[in-house]
């Protein structure tokens, strides 16, 4: 018995490398990294992160979360039709190729995969689309996909809340009044491989009492499926860490609601499709809620009268080594009050060998940081700031 399970695990793992989504995920993350560097250089003439940063975020956390979801998937014996895996992969590839990071959320890829596979089974077609399926629309197969969808949404929330706050991309934009302001953009993708059961194979489920199995053919296979999960969020009205963590928390709540609904759908299987619609509406509501909150708040990264707000920090620069953080405000440099970028760098030149800063942290508390400056250090400390608006006549440019 255990030899069959071990063999199916190995075979399922090998199928990971036959899935085009696995390879597309690396290309997509590389594309996000290169695009990020180009836009940061255009705004600041220097990048905040290297082109490999987004690629390095792709897999590590995804493996850990994927293993946890796999344990739950195997423990709950979440059997999904092969049609679901195929259609979810197709939607993932389409959205990635057109560069739509936001709709790489599992709400859209897996949700639309559930709808498409439901239609496929209803029409009697299998995943090849040329022969008849052995599944019946009344069988308890799609409530398991709904529970999986809920787990994927929770995983997205964990990625956003835990990793999304790391290394967001600083950008410059103009407000409606023409004022230059700073924003932070989270645009990232994670790949999460998950073991899933599919109908037909050599495995039999040892839990005869388990109420989820009413499928005629009670043999199954294990397959290792890569899910590409993307998120995109622009923050301008509050600190990016706070905003992104709030979105991640709301995603976890939404995923939990979908799981509860999926469990209830075993009594009413047709409710599965309604839950997909509810999940999509819930995901859109989270996005709109964040956007409306941004509109109703003043700009977090803008010019201040009592200091210079840090929009970004170059890794391994003097500013990074001094422990400066995004969102903090520098009020004095070498005991000289500063109000803009030009004043800050003029004050730095007063003492080229040593730098002492008076800084207000994100809680409004003052602290002092200082560091000796060495030859070869970044000449601007590695700070990314909002540029000064030069005045020519009566027009600010």
C-alpha positions as CSV (number, residue, x, y, z in Angstrom):
1,X,0.0,0.0,0.0
2,X,2.6,2.5,1.1
3,X,4.7,1.6,-2.0
4,X,1.9,2.7,-4.3
5,X,1.6,6.0,-2.4
6,X,5.3,6.7,-2.6
7,X,5.3,5.8,-6.3
8,X,2.4,8.2,-7.0
9,X,4.1,10.9,-5.0
10,X,7.2,10.6,-7.2
11,X,5.2,10.4,-10.4
12,X,3.1,13.4,-9.4
13,X,6.3,15.4,-8.5
14,X,7.7,14.6,-11.9
15,X,4.6,15.9,-13.6
16,X,5.4,19.4,-12.2
17,X,8.2,19.7,-14.8
18,X,5.7,18.9,-17.6
19,X,3.5,21.8,-16.7
20,X,4.2,25.0,-18.8
21,X,3.0,27.2,-15.9
22,X,6.1,26.2,-13.9
23,X,8.5,27.6,-16.6
24,X,6.3,30.6,-17.4
25,X,6.4,31.6,-13.7
26,X,10.1,32.2,-13.8
27,X,9.9,34.2,-17.1
28,X,7.1,36.3,-15.7
29,X,9.0,37.1,-12.4
30,X,12.1,38.0,-14.5
31,X,9.9,40.3,-16.6
32,X,8.6,42.0,-13.5
33,X,12.1,42.5,-12.2
34,X,13.5,44.0,-15.4
35,X,10.4,46.2,-15.8
36,X,10.8,47.4,-12.2
37,X,14.4,48.4,-12.7
38,X,13.6,50.4,-15.8
39,X,10.9,52.4,-14.2
40,X,12.9,53.1,-11.0
41,X,15.9,54.3,-13.1
42,X,13.5,56.5,-15.1
43,X,12.2,58.1,-11.9
44,X,15.4,58.3,-9.8
45,X,18.3,57.5,-12.2
46,X,19.1,54.7,-9.8
47,X,17.3,51.4,-8.9
48,X,16.0,50.5,-5.5
49,X,16.5,46.7,-6.2
50,X,18.3,44.7,-8.8
51,X,16.6,43.0,-11.7
52,X,16.8,39.6,-9.9
53,X,14.9,40.8,-6.8
54,X,11.4,39.7,-8.0
55,X,12.8,36.4,-9.3
56,X,14.3,35.7,-5.9
57,X,10.9,36.2,-4.2
58,X,9.2,33.7,-6.6
59,X,9.8,30.4,-5.0
60,X,11.1,30.2,-1.3
61,X,7.9,31.2,0.5
62,X,5.8,29.4,-2.1
63,X,7.5,26.1,-1.3
64,X,6.7,26.5,2.4
65,X,3.1,27.5,2.0
66,X,2.6,25.0,-0.8
67,X,3.8,22.1,1.5
68,X,1.3,23.2,4.1
69,X,-1.5,23.4,1.5
70,X,-0.4,20.0,0.2
71,X,-0.7,18.4,3.7
72,X,-4.2,19.8,4.0
73,X,-5.1,18.7,0.4
74,X,-3.9,15.1,1.0
75,X,-5.4,15.1,4.6
76,X,-8.8,16.3,3.4
77,X,-8.5,14.2,0.2
78,X,-9.4,17.1,-2.1
79,X,-10.1,15.4,-5.4
80,X,-10.4,17.8,-8.3
81,X,-11.0,17.0,-12.0
82,X,-8.2,17.2,-14.5
83,X,-10.3,19.7,-16.3
84,X,-9.9,22.1,-13.4
85,X,-6.1,21.9,-13.6
86,X,-6.0,22.3,-17.3
87,X,-8.4,25.3,-17.5
88,X,-6.7,27.0,-14.5
89,X,-3.4,26.6,-16.3
90,X,-4.8,28.0,-19.5
91,X,-6.2,31.1,-17.7
92,X,-2.9,31.6,-15.8
93,X,-0.9,31.5,-19.1
94,X,-3.2,33.9,-20.8
95,X,-3.2,36.5,-18.0
96,X,0.6,36.2,-17.6
97,X,1.3,36.6,-21.3
98,X,-0.8,39.8,-21.4
99,X,1.0,41.1,-18.3
100,X,-2.1,41.3,-16.0
101,X,-0.5,40.7,-12.6
102,X,-3.5,41.7,-10.6
103,X,-5.8,39.1,-12.2
104,X,-3.2,36.3,-11.5
105,X,-5.0,36.1,-8.2
106,X,-6.4,32.6,-7.7
107,X,-9.8,34.1,-7.4
108,X,-9.7,34.7,-11.2
109,X,-7.4,31.9,-12.5
110,X,-8.7,29.0,-10.3
111,X,-12.2,30.6,-10.0
112,X,-12.6,30.7,-13.8
113,X,-11.0,27.2,-14.0
114,X,-13.9,25.9,-11.8
115,X,-16.5,27.5,-14.0
116,X,-14.9,26.3,-17.2
117,X,-14.5,22.7,-15.9
118,X,-18.1,22.7,-14.6
119,X,-19.3,23.6,-18.0
120,X,-17.0,21.0,-19.5
121,X,-18.4,18.3,-17.2
122,X,-22.0,19.5,-17.8
123,X,-21.5,19.1,-21.5
124,X,-20.0,15.6,-21.0
125,X,-16.5,16.5,-22.3
126,X,-13.2,15.6,-20.5
127,X,-10.1,17.7,-20.5
128,X,-9.1,16.6,-24.0
129,X,-12.3,18.3,-25.2
130,X,-12.8,15.5,-27.7
131,X,-14.1,12.6,-25.6
132,X,-16.8,12.0,-23.0
133,X,-16.0,12.6,-19.3
134,X,-16.6,9.8,-16.7
135,X,-17.8,12.5,-14.2
136,X,-21.4,13.5,-13.6
137,X,-22.4,17.1,-12.8
138,X,-24.1,15.9,-9.6
139,X,-21.0,14.2,-8.2
140,X,-19.2,15.9,-5.2
141,X,-16.2,17.0,-7.2
142,X,-16.5,20.7,-7.4
143,X,-17.1,21.5,-3.7
144,X,-13.6,20.1,-3.2
145,X,-12.3,22.6,-5.8
146,X,-14.1,25.4,-3.9
147,X,-12.3,24.4,-0.7
148,X,-9.0,24.4,-2.7
149,X,-9.9,27.9,-4.0
150,X,-10.3,29.1,-0.4
151,X,-6.9,27.7,0.5
152,X,-5.4,29.4,-2.5
153,X,-6.9,32.7,-1.6
154,X,-5.6,32.4,2.0
155,X,-2.2,31.6,0.5
156,X,-2.4,34.8,-1.5
157,X,-3.1,36.7,1.7
158,X,-0.2,35.1,3.4
159,X,2.1,36.0,0.5
160,X,0.9,39.6,0.4
161,X,1.0,40.1,4.1
162,X,4.3,38.4,4.7
163,X,6.4,38.9,1.6
164,X,4.5,41.7,-0.3
165,X,5.7,44.3,2.3
166,X,9.3,43.5,1.4
167,X,11.0,45.7,-1.2
168,X,8.0,47.5,-2.6
169,X,9.0,49.7,-5.6
170,X,9.1,53.5,-5.1
171,X,7.7,55.6,-8.0
172,X,6.9,59.2,-8.7
173,X,3.7,60.5,-10.1
174,X,1.8,63.7,-10.4
175,X,-1.3,64.5,-8.4
176,X,-4.4,66.0,-10.0
177,X,-3.0,69.4,-9.0
178,X,0.3,68.8,-10.7
179,X,2.2,68.2,-7.5
180,X,5.0,65.5,-7.7
181,X,4.2,62.8,-5.1
182,X,5.7,59.5,-4.2
183,X,3.9,56.1,-4.3
184,X,4.9,52.6,-3.5
185,X,3.9,49.7,-5.9
186,X,3.6,46.1,-5.0
187,X,3.7,44.0,-8.2
188,X,4.9,40.5,-7.5
189,X,4.3,36.9,-8.3
190,X,4.8,33.7,-6.3
191,X,4.7,30.1,-7.5
192,X,3.1,27.6,-5.2
193,X,3.3,23.8,-6.0
194,X,0.5,21.8,-4.4
195,X,-0.2,18.0,-4.4
196,X,-3.7,17.3,-5.5
197,X,-5.8,14.1,-6.1
198,X,-7.3,13.6,-9.5
199,X,-9.7,10.8,-10.5
200,X,-8.4,7.5,-12.0
201,X,-5.2,5.9,-10.9
202,X,-4.0,3.2,-8.5
203,X,-4.6,4.8,-5.2
204,X,-7.6,3.9,-3.1
205,X,-8.7,6.1,-0.2
206,X,-8.5,4.3,3.2
207,X,-11.2,6.3,4.8
208,X,-14.4,4.5,3.8
209,X,-16.4,6.6,6.3
210,X,-15.3,9.9,4.6
211,X,-18.5,11.5,3.3
212,X,-16.9,13.3,0.3
213,X,-16.6,10.4,-2.0
214,X,-19.5,9.4,-4.1
215,X,-17.6,9.1,-7.3
216,X,-18.1,5.9,-9.2
217,X,-14.5,5.2,-9.9
218,X,-12.8,5.4,-6.5
219,X,-9.2,5.2,-7.6
220,X,-7.0,8.3,-7.7
221,X,-3.7,9.7,-8.7
222,X,-1.5,12.4,-7.1
223,X,-0.3,15.3,-9.2
224,X,2.0,18.2,-8.2
225,X,0.4,21.3,-9.7
226,X,2.2,24.7,-9.8
227,X,-0.1,27.7,-9.1
228,X,1.2,31.1,-10.2
229,X,-0.2,33.7,-7.8
230,X,0.2,37.4,-8.6
231,X,-0.7,40.7,-6.7
232,X,-0.6,44.3,-7.7
233,X,-1.3,47.2,-5.3
234,X,-0.3,50.9,-5.5
235,X,-0.2,52.8,-2.2
236,X,0.0,56.6,-1.8
237,X,-2.2,57.5,1.2
238,X,-0.5,55.6,4.0
239,X,2.7,53.7,4.8
240,X,2.9,50.8,2.3
241,X,3.5,48.2,5.1
242,X,0.2,49.1,6.8
243,X,-1.8,49.1,3.6
244,X,-0.4,45.9,2.2
245,X,-0.8,44.0,5.4
246,X,-4.5,45.1,5.6
247,X,-5.1,43.8,2.1
248,X,-3.4,40.5,3.0
249,X,-5.6,40.2,6.1
250,X,-8.7,40.8,4.1
251,X,-7.7,38.1,1.6
252,X,-7.2,35.6,4.5
253,X,-10.7,36.4,5.7
254,X,-12.2,36.1,2.2
255,X,-10.4,32.7,1.7
256,X,-11.8,31.4,5.1
257,X,-15.3,32.4,4.1
258,X,-14.9,30.5,0.8
259,X,-13.7,27.4,2.6
260,X,-16.7,27.4,4.9
261,X,-19.0,27.9,1.9
262,X,-17.2,25.0,0.1
263,X,-17.9,22.7,3.0
264,X,-21.6,23.7,2.9
265,X,-21.6,23.1,-0.8
266,X,-21.4,19.4,-0.2
267,X,-25.1,19.6,0.7
268,X,-25.9,21.8,-2.2
269,X,-23.3,21.2,-5.0
270,X,-24.8,23.8,-7.4
271,X,-23.8,26.4,-4.8
272,X,-20.2,25.9,-5.8
273,X,-20.6,28.1,-8.9
274,X,-22.3,30.8,-6.8
275,X,-19.4,30.8,-4.4
276,X,-16.9,31.4,-7.2
277,X,-18.9,34.6,-8.1
278,X,-19.0,35.6,-4.5
279,X,-15.2,35.1,-4.3
280,X,-14.6,37.3,-7.3
281,X,-17.0,40.0,-6.0
282,X,-15.2,39.8,-2.6
283,X,-11.8,40.2,-4.3
284,X,-12.9,43.2,-6.2
285,X,-14.4,44.7,-3.1
286,X,-11.0,44.4,-1.3
287,X,-9.4,46.2,-4.2
288,X,-12.0,49.0,-4.4
289,X,-12.0,49.4,-0.6
290,X,-8.2,50.1,-0.7
291,X,-8.5,52.5,-3.6
292,X,-11.3,54.5,-2.0
293,X,-9.2,54.7,1.2
294,X,-6.3,56.1,-0.8
295,X,-8.5,58.7,-2.4
296,X,-9.8,60.0,0.9
297,X,-6.4,60.5,2.5
298,X,-3.7,63.0,2.0
299,X,-0.5,61.9,0.2
300,X,1.9,60.1,2.5
301,X,5.0,60.7,0.4
302,X,4.9,64.4,-0.4
303,X,7.0,67.5,0.3
304,X,6.8,68.6,4.0
305,X,7.7,72.0,5.6
306,X,9.6,70.5,8.4
307,X,11.8,67.9,6.7
308,X,12.4,65.5,3.9
309,X,10.4,62.2,3.6
310,X,12.3,59.1,2.6
311,X,10.6,57.5,-0.3
312,X,13.1,54.7,-0.9
313,X,16.5,53.4,0.2
314,X,19.2,51.7,-2.0
315,X,20.2,48.4,-0.4
316,X,23.7,48.3,1.2
317,X,24.0,52.1,0.9
318,X,25.1,54.4,3.9
319,X,21.4,55.2,4.5
320,X,20.6,51.5,4.7
321,X,23.5,50.9,7.1
322,X,22.4,53.7,9.3
323,X,19.1,52.0,9.8
324,X,17.0,54.6,8.0
325,X,13.5,53.3,6.9
326,X,11.0,54.2,4.2
327,X,8.5,56.8,5.5
328,X,10.8,58.4,8.0
329,X,11.5,62.1,7.8
330,X,14.9,63.7,8.0
331,X,14.5,67.1,9.8
332,X,18.2,68.1,10.3
333,X,21.5,67.1,8.7
334,X,24.7,68.0,10.6
335,X,22.5,70.2,12.9
336,X,21.2,72.2,9.8
337,X,17.4,72.2,9.3
338,X,16.4,70.8,5.8
339,X,13.2,71.1,3.9
340,X,14.0,69.7,0.5
341,X,16.5,67.6,-1.4
342,X,18.8,70.5,-2.3
343,X,19.1,71.7,1.3
344,X,19.8,68.1,2.4
345,X,22.7,67.6,0.1
346,X,24.2,71.0,0.8
347,X,24.1,70.2,4.5
348,X,25.8,66.9,3.8
349,X,28.7,68.8,2.2
350,X,29.3,70.7,5.4
351,X,31.1,67.7,6.7
352,X,32.2,65.2,4.0
353,X,33.7,62.8,6.6
354,X,30.8,62.4,9.0
355,X,27.0,62.5,8.8
356,X,24.6,63.1,11.7
357,X,20.9,63.1,11.0
358,X,17.9,64.1,13.1
359,X,15.0,61.8,12.1
360,X,11.4,61.4,12.9
361,X,10.3,57.8,12.6
362,X,6.9,56.6,11.3
363,X,5.4,57.0,14.8
364,X,6.5,60.7,15.0
365,X,9.2,60.0,17.6
366,X,12.6,61.7,17.1
367,X,15.9,59.8,17.0
368,X,19.5,60.6,16.0
369,X,21.6,58.5,13.6
370,X,25.2,59.1,12.6
371,X,27.9,57.5,10.5
372,X,31.3,58.2,9.2
373,X,31.4,58.6,5.4
374,X,34.1,56.8,3.4
375,X,35.4,57.2,-0.1
376,X,33.3,55.1,-2.4
377,X,30.1,55.6,-0.4
378,X,27.0,56.5,-2.3
379,X,27.3,60.3,-2.8
380,X,23.6,60.8,-2.0
381,X,23.6,58.3,1.0
382,X,21.4,56.0,-1.1
383,X,18.2,57.9,-0.4
384,X,15.4,58.1,-2.9
385,X,13.5,61.4,-2.4
386,X,10.8,63.4,-4.0
387,X,12.5,65.8,-6.4
388,X,12.3,69.6,-5.8
389,X,10.0,71.6,-8.0
390,X,11.9,74.3,-9.7
391,X,10.2,77.6,-10.3
392,X,10.5,79.5,-13.5
393,X,8.5,82.7,-13.5
394,X,5.1,81.8,-12.3
395,X,5.1,78.2,-13.4
396,X,6.3,75.2,-11.3
397,X,7.9,72.5,-13.3
